[in-house]
Amino acid sequence: MTSLKSRLSGNLNRHIMGWLMAMPMALVLLVFLMAPIVMITVVSFWGATEWSIYPAFQFDNYEFLLTSEVTYRVFLNTFKYALITWICTLLIGFTVAYFLAFHVRSLTWQIALFLLCTIPFWTSNIIRMISWIPFLGRNGLANSALISWGVIDEPVEWLLFSDFSVILAFVHLYTLFMVVPIFNTMMRIDKSLIEAAVDGGAKGWQVLWYVIIPLTKPGIMIGTIFVVTLVMGDFITVRFMSGSQSANVGRMIQNDIGLLQYPSASATAVILLITVLMVIGILLRFVDIRKEL
Amino acid sequence: MEPRPTSFYILSAIFVLFLVFLYGPTLTIAILSFQGPGGGLTFPMRGVSLHWFKDLFQQQAVGDIWGSFSRSIVLGLMVMVTTVVVSVMGGLAFRKRFAGSGILFYLIITSLVIPSILISLGVGLIWSQAGLNVHWSTTGYGAQLTWTLPFGLLIMFAVFNRFDQSFEEAARDLGASPWQTLRHVVLPIIAPSLIGVALFGFTLSYDEFARTLLTSGSYNTLPLEIFGMTTNVTTPVLFALGTLTTVFSLLIIGVFLILAWIMNRKRSRQGSDAGKGLV
């Protein structure tokens, strides 16, 4: 009886201690994550004049959004960016991680090359975007090289400030988010499984397709979550690399903010958030993040 | 050792290309920042000079580069310290599997995947409606934590997933109090990983743009300043600034990596097995 009692109080103690230690984190998330989401949702029902916003409860902002053909085009464009970037980063990220995990033989080299891949992640995204200008511009390296090889006669205009440059920048910035989780999962694959497959007569591509890829799926999923959400929520890469010629949802929100149309920006933000959370909800069904770390 | 298969050479070539893709553009602007005074944003180089770096150090129309640089460093350090402390506490808390930890975990994931502009917009709206002024050291700081804390906590999860609990049990069996166990057993074992958390905290803050956009008020942080420059500066001074901040980032990364390396060496020399608690 006493042991049950002490166990109960021990349990209670555990929950209280847990909450106390998690309190700073919970507070930050409450003030800077939950409250902003609530505020955006509330303001999305407000009205706006040219210079101010006023509390109201009207569906005008949503009605305008959902009946506008532009909204659907912009959302479609956002999905297009996400899909193409996802395919590119997955192919590159998987190949790089596969090379590091299965072809580099010493652990020291694996760590060194892995670090080399991750260092750009810790430097500024904006500067990494800017650094494409000398490559892609009208008189940039790419054009001069192509002209001197005789591939083209005149500079190609679509290299910079186009969908091409936007996606190139996305791939450049976010492939790391694929490499890291996939490499992490691959390093945990029991090498004897591969030996078993080889002993069983599997060819190289069969080992890859039937053993490695299925076992790497959790890492692929985590990478996918990162890449898809980063691309869907982006506004700065699209603005900078498209020279303001293409739009995605983030750009739409940023435009409204620039015009002080906060209620309209909030309504778009709410729809974007719901879309992103739905995508993540689907992806999370395939992976248990906490187990995979 | 068995001979390398052909695929090794193909994959090596791809890997090298990937590194060129990663580092090539940054190296290009590093070279171009040494343009002569008459040079432009692209090749060819019109002479080699330090002209554009000198330009940075002169008081000029470009903006308040050094002010924003020092603000970014202070903010980065604030975010770094908070991220380490709060993530460790959070990581320890989650080990207790307290009631409601699942909800907190989903909040963390939401914080990670939410489009940054929503944080910016929401915080900006709350503060403006409450009649308060946003400032980089209050709202900017809080907004950045929503980006660094998830990384810190996920690293702590990874650390504690590999944590050998028998060390703690041994300490408890020998009569250590929970605090003593934490202070003398758990913290020394996880210390090297905290360098990683600190690195994430500082660099993610130092480079953060979207979450600071509407939350930093009238004083810009460095990334905001640089972005402002991209719209009205068309000289290589932009590249010079880019090169300088990248070098600064690399120095910071280098310092952290060396710290981690020294810590590991010191440990193996002293014959301490503290790090072995991670399995």
Boltz contact constraints between the chains, C-beta under 6 A:
constraints:
  - contact:
      token1: [A, 14]
      token2: [B, 96]
      max_distance: 6.0
  - contact:
      token1: [A, 15]
      token2: [B, 98]
      max_distance: 6.0
  - contact:
      token1: [A, 15]
      token2: [B, 99]
      max_distance: 6.0
  - contact:
      token1: [A, 18]
      token2: [B, 93]
      max_distance: 6.0
  - contact:
      token1: [A, 18]
      token2: [B, 96]
      max_distance: 6.0
  - contact:
      token1: [A, 18]
      token2: [B, 98]
      max_distance: 6.0
  - contact:
      token1: [A, 19]
      token2: [B, 98]
      max_distance: 6.0
  - contact:
      token1: [A, 21]
      token2: [B, 89]
      max_distance: 6.0
  - contact:
      token1: [A, 21]
      token2: [B, 92]
      max_distance: 6.0
  - contact:
      token1: [A, 21]
      token2: [B, 93]
      max_distance: 6.0
  - contact:
      token1: [A, 22]
      token2: [B, 90]
      max_distance: 6.0
  - contact:
      token1: [A, 22]
      token2: [B, 93]
      max_distance: 6.0
  - contact:
      token1: [A, 22]
      token2: [B, 104]
      max_distance: 6.0
  - contact:
      token1: [A, 24]
      token2: [B, 86]
      max_distance: 6.0
  - contact:
      token1: [A, 25]
      token2: [B, 86]
      max_distance: 6.0
  - contact:
      token1: [A, 25]
      token2: [B, 90]
      max_distance: 6.0
  - contact:
      token1: [A, 28]
      token2: [B, 145]
      max_distance: 6.0
  - contact:
      token1: [A, 29]
      token2: [B, 107]
      max_distance: 6.0
  - contact:
      token1: [A, 32]
      token2: [B, 142]
      max_distance: 6.0
  - contact:
      token1: [A, 32]
      token2: [B, 143]
      max_distance: 6.0
  - contact:
      token1: [A, 32]
      token2: [B, 146]
      max_distance: 6.0
  - contact:
      token1: [A, 33]
      token2: [B, 111]
      max_distance: 6.0
  - contact:
      token1: [A, 33]
      token2: [B, 146]
      max_distance: 6.0
  - contact:
      token1: [A, 35]
      token2: [B, 126]
      max_distance: 6.0
  - contact:
      token1: [A, 36]
      token2: [B, 119]
      max_distance: 6.0
  - contact:
      token1: [A, 36]
      token2: [B, 122]
      max_distance: 6.0
  - contact:
      token1: [A, 36]
      token2: [B, 123]
      max_distance: 6.0
  - contact:
      token1: [A, 39]
      token2: [B, 122]
      max_distance: 6.0
  - contact:
      token1: [A, 39]
      token2: [B, 125]
      max_distance: 6.0
  - contact:
      token1: [A, 39]
      token2: [B, 126]
      max_distance: 6.0
  - contact:
      token1: [A, 40]
      token2: [B, 122]
      max_distance: 6.0
  - contact:
      token1: [A, 43]
      token2: [B, 125]
      max_distance: 6.0
  - contact:
      token1: [A, 95]
      token2: [B, 14]
      max_distance: 6.0
  - contact:
      token1: [A, 96]
      token2: [B, 18]
      max_distance: 6.0
  - contact:
      token1: [A, 99]
      token2: [B, 11]
      max_distance: 6.0
  - contact:
      token1: [A, 99]
      token2: [B, 15]
      max_distance: 6.0
  - contact:
      token1: [A, 103]
      token2: [B, 8]
      max_distance: 6.0
  - contact:
      token1: [A, 103]
      token2: [B, 11]
      max_distance: 6.0
  - contact:
      token1: [A, 120]
      token2: [B, 22]
      max_distance: 6.0
  - contact:
      token1: [A, 122]
      token2: [B, 203]
      max_distance: 6.0
  - contact:
      token1: [A, 122]
      token2: [B, 253]
      max_distance: 6.0
  - contact:
      token1: [A, 123]
      token2: [B, 246]
      max_distance: 6.0
  - contact:
      token1: [A, 123]
      token2: [B, 249]
      max_distance: 6.0
  - contact:
      token1: [A, 124]
      token2: [B, 207]
      max_distance: 6.0
  - contact:
      token1: [A, 126]
      token2: [B, 223]
      max_distance: 6.0
  - contact:
      token1: [A, 126]
      token2: [B, 226]
      max_distance: 6.0
  - contact:
      token1: [A, 126]
      token2: [B, 227]
      max_distance: 6.0
  - contact:
      token1: [A, 127]
      token2: [B, 242]
      max_distance: 6.0
  - contact:
      token1: [A, 127]
      token2: [B, 246]
      max_distance: 6.0
  - contact:
      token1: [A, 130]
      token2: [B, 242]
      max_distance: 6.0
  - contact:
      token1: [A, 131]
      token2: [B, 25]
      max_distance: 6.0
  - contact:
      token1: [A, 131]
      token2: [B, 26]
      max_distance: 6.0
  - contact:
      token1: [A, 131]
      token2: [B, 29]
      max_distance: 6.0
  - contact:
      token1: [A, 132]
      token2: [B, 25]
      max_distance: 6.0
  - contact:
      token1: [A, 133]
      token2: [B, 41]
      max_distance: 6.0
  - contact:
      token1: [A, 134]
      token2: [B, 28]
      max_distance: 6.0
  - contact:
      token1: [A, 134]
      token2: [B, 32]
      max_distance: 6.0
  - contact:
      token1: [A, 134]
      token2: [B, 42]
      max_distance: 6.0
  - contact:
      token1: [A, 135]
      token2: [B, 25]
      max_distance: 6.0
  - contact:
      token1: [A, 137]
      token2: [B, 42]
      max_distance: 6.0
  - contact:
      token1: [A, 139]
      token2: [B, 42]
      max_distance: 6.0
  - contact:
      token1: [A, 140]
      token2: [B, 42]
      max_distance: 6.0
  - contact:
      token1: [A, 229]
      token2: [B, 113]
      max_distance: 6.0
  - contact:
      token1: [A, 233]
      token2: [B, 115]
      max_distance: 6.0
  - contact:
      token1: [A, 235]
      token2: [B, 117]
      max_distance: 6.0
  - contact:
      token1: [A, 250]
      token2: [B, 117]
      max_distance: 6.0
  - contact:
      token1: [A, 253]
      token2: [B, 117]
      max_distance: 6.0
  - contact:
      token1: [A, 269]
      token2: [B, 118]
      max_distance: 6.0
  - contact:
      token1: [A, 269]
      token2: [B, 121]
      max_distance: 6.0
  - contact:
      token1: [A, 272]
      token2: [B, 115]
      max_distance: 6.0
  - contact:
      token1: [A, 280]
      token2: [B, 113]
      max_distance: 6.0
  - contact:
      token1: [A, 290]
      token2: [B, 157]
      max_distance: 6.0
  - contact:
      token1: [A, 293]
      token2: [B, 157]
      max_distance: 6.0
  - contact:
      token1: [A, 293]
      token2: [B, 158]
      max_distance: 6.0
  - contact:
      token1: [A, 293]
      token2: [B, 161]
      max_distance: 6.0
